[in-house]
Amino acid sequence: MTPSVKHAQQTRRAEPAAPRAVPAAPARRPGEAARIGIDVHGLAELRTGITTYVANLVDALGRVAPDESVALYLHTPPEYALPFETVVVPRTRAWTSFRLPLHFALHGAPRVMLYPAHALPVYSPARNVVTIHDLAFELFPDHFPAQARRRWKWLTRHSVPRADHLVAVSAATRDDLVRVMGVPEERITVVHHGYDAAHFRPSPDASVAEVRARYGLHRPYVMAVGTLQSRKNHVSLIRALKLLRDGGTDVDLVVCGTDGWLFEQASRLVGELGLKEHVRFLGYVPHDDLPPLYTGAVAGALVSLYEGFGLPVLESLGCGTPMLVSNVSSLPEVGGDAVLTVDPLDVEAIAHSLRTLICDSEVRSELARRTPGHLKRFSWERTARAMHTLLNQIA
């Protein structure tokens, strides 16, 4: 299968911007609640891709709407300066579902609340907007532990019909909500993620060399970023690497991301195919190491079976590294005409497309030419402006 040039997530700690002075909150009458509220309690918990979304959205909102009346609700005092008033509501179990609405009942609620991770309280006097990141737990139930699958399914099926409006992080997620859950399209607004262009850009040669030496990466490599779980389809990528190497392409595979559900499948396959010297599982990689790792790669790959968005696509492109992505779910949308796309179940096509990215200078040059224009569509400031407009409309 010939790859198309026309069309085409390590789970990690959210890295906030450096602490800065917190602006004075907009003047309000005594006892008056903020106009906009955001549930940001995840900033104090396990750092995930959703936490990265919350941290960058709030930070960008502080830049694009610094005078807006916003309250940030969390259960633990923040570890770094946030751009708006923070309201600490004591931590309990079921904090979003029960403790936060109790606070609203006693102290008043904002006009509109944004819940950024599927969960809506059992009661809220505010108008409510909920972000839905994906429906992987519905479409690929076998790729989740039973408890996690039940939790995400209950949260989403509880929240979707009760929210005043839904935010989908991609048109693909919006379409899944319409098709799988029967949500009217007019109840959904697509607000894409951004990416940090100041951080994810080509690294200097010296930085690339230092990081490669530190991780022991002495051969050319393809980089894959994302939690090591079956939905990410590392198994097909590893099989494609075997075909590449057997065909004479001297390249390794570097996987950045923590172990997830059924990660043993990929690890076991590496041994079975005799690739232990050529597949490196780096685990969690510090935020500052990612740009030089991307920059040093000959190509990036995200051949997942399903993604709600796919931030590594933008991060890799921002660092000047061409990407191969699946032709399913949100990935053609996020990669646009700046990536190659492939059937994630076709191992031979994955190998062929990677060989094209690595060896075909004309394809690499054409994709590089298209990348800057494509990346202009994605920034956290753009995300924040769209969310600010929507929240004010709902309020």
Secondary structure as GFF3:
##gff-version 3
##sequence-region A 1 395
A	DSSP	beta_strand	36	39	.	.	.	ID=ss1
A	DSSP	three_ten_helix	41	44	.	.	.	ID=ss2
A	DSSP	alpha_helix	49	64	.	.	.	ID=ss3
A	DSSP	beta_strand	70	74	.	.	.	ID=ss4
A	DSSP	beta_strand	85	88	.	.	.	ID=ss5
A	DSSP	pi_helix	95	99	.	.	.	ID=ss6
A	DSSP	alpha_helix	100	107	.	.	.	ID=ss7
A	DSSP	beta_strand	112	115	.	.	.	ID=ss8
A	DSSP	beta_strand	127	132	.	.	.	ID=ss9
A	DSSP	alpha_helix	136	139	.	.	.	ID=ss10
A	DSSP	three_ten_helix	141	143	.	.	.	ID=ss11
A	DSSP	alpha_helix	146	159	.	.	.	ID=ss12
A	DSSP	beta_strand	165	168	.	.	.	ID=ss13
A	DSSP	alpha_helix	171	181	.	.	.	ID=ss14
A	DSSP	three_ten_helix	185	187	.	.	.	ID=ss15
A	DSSP	beta_strand	188	190	.	.	.	ID=ss16
A	DSSP	alpha_helix	205	215	.	.	.	ID=ss17
A	DSSP	beta_strand	221	225	.	.	.	ID=ss18
A	DSSP	three_ten_helix	230	232	.	.	.	ID=ss19
A	DSSP	alpha_helix	234	246	.	.	.	ID=ss20
A	DSSP	beta_strand	252	256	.	.	.	ID=ss21
A	DSSP	alpha_helix	264	272	.	.	.	ID=ss22
A	DSSP	beta_strand	279	283	.	.	.	ID=ss23
A	DSSP	three_ten_helix	287	289	.	.	.	ID=ss24
A	DSSP	alpha_helix	290	296	.	.	.	ID=ss25
A	DSSP	beta_strand	299	302	.	.	.	ID=ss26
A	DSSP	alpha_helix	311	318	.	.	.	ID=ss27
A	DSSP	beta_strand	323	326	.	.	.	ID=ss28
A	DSSP	alpha_helix	331	335	.	.	.	ID=ss29
A	DSSP	three_ten_helix	336	338	.	.	.	ID=ss30
A	DSSP	beta_strand	340	342	.	.	.	ID=ss31
A	DSSP	alpha_helix	347	359	.	.	.	ID=ss32
A	DSSP	alpha_helix	361	375	.	.	.	ID=ss33
A	DSSP	alpha_helix	380	394	.	.	.	ID=ss34
###
